[in-house]
C-alpha cells in the first residue's frame, strides 16, 4: 500500500512531526516540451533524493506538485519527502497559470486545515512557481489570481517564489509575483532543486514560528543575479 492510500489520520499518528508543505507549481505547456521538461523531471528527482538524505527534512517536508497547461492538475498530492517518488511530467497545452495559482492556494489551505484537525504543527507553506511563458488567460483572470497570491503572501499564509525559465515573460511575472522572480541560468534545474532542498532542510530544523533567511549566495549557482 502506498503512502497516498493510507489515511492522513494514520500517517499523522505514525509521524507527528510538524510539517513544512512545499508545493511545486509547474508550467507543463507545450513550450516546455523537450529538453526543458527532461531537465525539469531530472531536477525534481534530485529534489526527492536530496530531501530523503536529510532524516529530519524527510519527515517534516511535505511535497505536492501542481501543474498548469490547458487547465490545472495535481499529479502529486501532499506526501512526506521520505515517501516522495516524483511522477514524470509531460508537456502539452496552453499556459493557464492563474488556474494553477488558484488550485495551489486552495490545496494549501485544505492541507493546513488537515494539520489543525489532527493536532499537527506546521511551518509557513512554500509555493514554488516555474514557468517559461506567460498566462494565456484573460488579463482580468490573471490579475485576480495575482491579487489572491499577493494577499496570501502578505498575510504570511504562504511564502511564494517564482522562477522564469528561458522564454518567460519576466516583466509580467514580476507583476504577478509577490516578490521579485528569478531567472533560471540556462537549464540549471538540478542546481535550483538542490538549493530548494537545502532551504527545506534549514526550515525543517527551525522552530515553526522562526523566520529563516534565504541562502542568497546559493542563488548564484542557478539563477541570473
N, C-alpha and C positions, 0 to 999 in steps of 0.2 A: 504493500500500500504506500503510495507516495504521500509526502507531507501535505500536499494540497487537498488530499482526500480525508485527512484527519481533521476532525472538528477543531475550530480555533480554541474552544474551551480546554480541550485536552492538551493542545500544543502549549497554551499558556500555563497550564498546571505543570507540565513537564519542564518548561523553560520559563520561569517567572522573571527573567532578566528584563530590565527596561528596554524599550525598543526605539531604534532610530530608523524611521521609514525613509527610504531613498527611492524616488520614482524617476526612472529614465523615460523621458518623453521624447520619442524618436521619430524623425521625419523618414517615412518609407515611401515617398512619392517616386515617380518614375525616374526623376533626375538623380536619385541615389543609386540607380542600378549599376552593377559592375563593380569596379574596384572600391568605390566608396562603401558600398554595402558589405563587400567581403571584409574590408578592413574594420568596419564597424562591428561586424559579428565577431571578428577576432579580438577586438578591443573589449567587448562585453565578456568574452570568455576569459580574458586576462583579469578583468574586474572580479569575476567569480573566483578565480584561483587566488588572487591576492587577498580577498576577504576571508576565504577559508583558511589561509595561512595564519591569520590572527585569531587566536581562540576566542578572545572576548568579543571582537568585532563580528565574528561569525555567528555568535549567539544573540547579539544585540541589534545588528543591522538587518533590517527587512528590505528586500529589494522587490520592486514591481516594475514592469515595463508596459508603457502605453505607447502605441504607435498612431501616427496620423498620416493618412494618404487621402483616399476618397472616403472620408469618414474617420472615426477614431475607434480603436480596439484596444483590448487589454490582453495580449498574449501571455503575459506572466503576472499572475496575482501575487499579492504580498507573501513572501516566504523568507524565513531567516536565511542568512547567507550560507550557513553550513549545509542547507538543503537546496541551494540555488543552482539549477542546471539550465543555463540560458537556452531559450528556443532560437532557432535560426530564422532571422528576419528576412523578408523578401520585399523588394521594392516594386511598387506598382501604384498608379493612380495620380491624383492631384495632391494639393497641399492644404488640407483643411486643418490648419494649425489651431485655430480657435476651438474647434471641436475637441482636439487633443488637450488643450489647456483646461477646458471646462470638465472633461472627463477626469483628468488628473486631480483637479481640485475636489471634485465630488468624491472620488475614491479615497483621497487622503482624509477628508472629514469623516467618511464612513469608518475608515480604519482607526482613527483616533477615538471614535465612539466605541469601537470594539475593545480597544485598550481600556477605556474607562469602565465599560461594563464588566470587565474581567479583573479590575484592580491592578492593571499593568501601567507602570510609569512610562513616560516616553519623552524623547527629545523632539526638538523642533524638526519637522519633516523637511527633507531636501527634495527639490524638484529641479531636475537637470535636463534642460531642453536642448536638442540638437537639430539643426536644420541647414539645408543647402539652398534654400529658396526663399519664397515669400508666400504668405497665405493667399489662397485662391478664392477665399470667401469675400463677401461684401465688406466695405470699409466699416459699416455700422456693426457688423458681427465681430470684426476684428477689434474694434475699439471697446466693445462691451467685454470681450474676453480679457483684453489688456487691463481694463479698469478693475475687473474682478481679481486678476493676478496681483496687481499693484496693491490693492486693498488687503489681500491675504498676507502679502509681504509686510506691509506697514503695521498690521496688527500682530505680526510675529507668529502667524499661523502656519507659515511656510517660509523656507529660505529658497528663493528662486534664482537659478543660474541659467544662462543661455550661452550657447556656443554656435557660431556660424561656421559651416563647412564651405569650402570653395564653391562659389556660386550664390551664396546667401546675400540677401539684401540687408546689409548691416545697418543702414540708416533706418529702415523700417523696423528691424529687430531691436534697435535702440529705443524706438518709440514704444514698442510693445512691452519690453522687459523692465522690471522694477530696478535692476542695476545694470551697469554697462556690460553689454555682451562681449565675449572674447572671440577672436578669430582663430580657428584651428590652424596650426602650422602644417601645411601640406596634408599628409594622411596620418598624422601623429595620434591616431585614435588610442593606440595602446598606451602611449605616454600619458594621455589625458585620463584614461581609466586607472592607471597606476596612481596618479595624483588624487583621483576621486576616492579610491580605496584607502589611501593613506589619510585622507580627510575624514572618512568614515571611522577609521581606527582611532584618530585623535578625538573625535566626538564621542565615540562609544566608551572611551577611557575617562571621560569627564563626568561631571555631575549634570543631571538633566536640565538644570536651570543655568548652567555655566555658558558664557559666550566664548566661543573658540575662534581665535584669529586664524584666518586662512593662510596657507603656506604660499605667500606671494612669490618667493624665489622659485618654488617648484613650478609655477605657471610658465616660466621661461622655457621649460623643456618641451612644451607642446603648444603654447599659444603665442600669437604675434603680439608682443608687448610694445 
